[in-house]
Amino acid sequence: MAQSTIFSTPLSPPKTLHRFLPTSVRPPRMAARNHLGISATLSDNLRLDGALSANLSRRDDVIFAARGSLSNCLSETHLHQTVPGLRSIARGKVRDIYDWGDYLVLITTDRQSAFDRVLASIPFKGQVLNETSLWWFNKTEHITSNAVVSSPDKNVTIAKKCSVFPVEFVVRGFVTGITETSLWTVYNKGVRQYCGNVLPDGLVKNQKLATNIITPTTKAADHDVPVTPNEIIERGLMTRDEYDEASSKALSLFEYGQHVASENGLILVDTKYEFGKASDGTILLIDEVHTPDSSRYWIANSYDERFRKCLEPENVDKEFLRLWFKDHCNPYEDEVLPEAPRDLVCELAWRYIFLFETITNSKFELPETEELIHDRISRNVTKALSCL
């Protein structure tokens, strides 16, 4: 799951950004993938089946724009140098965090993380994640309050400063995954009691659980560490009342997310939530909600058949990029990782946008401006902070 970004190194200036290529030119279909060294399993998982191929024209437009923007990604920010009075306090794997008194300014970059490290930069990703989260924050206010104050830019959220619980609430509806802390990985090793949950024998990969479960994690040496609810309380990370309230909200959020996803032909497989405590004691939802970075999504109408055939589900998240790195290196131990293939990077940009458009029933606005994205963010943040 994604690294916590609230409150958690000096930043260098961003790379020069160039003008986007015109999107009116029809791009060719994606090139054959055999030159990428993609395994048969991964190649099968990238086939354009069902919903993912429903609008090839839109997909081609997005991938063409992504190819023209590979050098335009927002890989880093330095707003402490461009916005007077703004102080840099953290650079997470995806978000850069700045301090403004009672508020935090969160910049969602295009950095792509997995295996507790940055793998690549994905065109438009920061905008997709920020806008997806904002949509879900708005839709889930009936379940829990959140820390959002405003969003003055496509890549920016201004949030209330709060005391963050050092616990990620990972909610799972299926036994799946390939990372060290994923449910399938630990289950396949024979673990039957995990994070306070008792798991039955006989489960297979990608099978639906009888009920949604929470497998909380905490941070140590910059990686996720599974923990039980009792350990959380014993270590003083949260009180019993705080944990009970946050876990109840997490399960309700996940159930609602599954309902919305199902209405739009998707399966919300698992996700993570983070919470903080405001000065008045209110527990707030923070960070991000149901994004393809923090969540796993599958295409609903092909799941049953692919499960019966022991095929990986059609996914709308970063799992296929994880699989590529898993096939080509040891992403946990290798000091230097191979460069992510451009076709996979552009495919991931499309899938993130596909998810946004499918969930929100709205069209993602591809940026088409000559203004440097960092200049745009600096201008918009400066204006917003002057009004606080």
Secondary structure, DSSP 4 states (H G I P E B T S, - for coil): -PPP-TT-----PPPPP-PPPPTTSPPPPPPPSGGGT--HHHHHHTS--GGGGTTHHHHHHHHHHHHHTTTS------HHHHSTT-EEEEE-SSEEEEEETTEEEEEE-SEEEETTEEEEE-TTHHHHHHHHHHHHHHHTTTT--B-EEEEEETTEEEEE--EEPSEEEEEEEEE---STTSHHHHHHTT--EETTEE--TT--TTEEEEEEEE--EEEETTEEEE--HHHHHHTTSS-HHHHHHHHHHHHHHHHHHHHHHHHTTEEEEEEEEEEEE-TTS-EEEES--S-TTTEEEEEGGGHHHHHHTTPPPPBSSSHHHHHHHHHHS-TTT-SSPPPPPHHHHHHHHHHHHHHHHHHHSS-------SS-HHHHHHHHHHHHHTT-
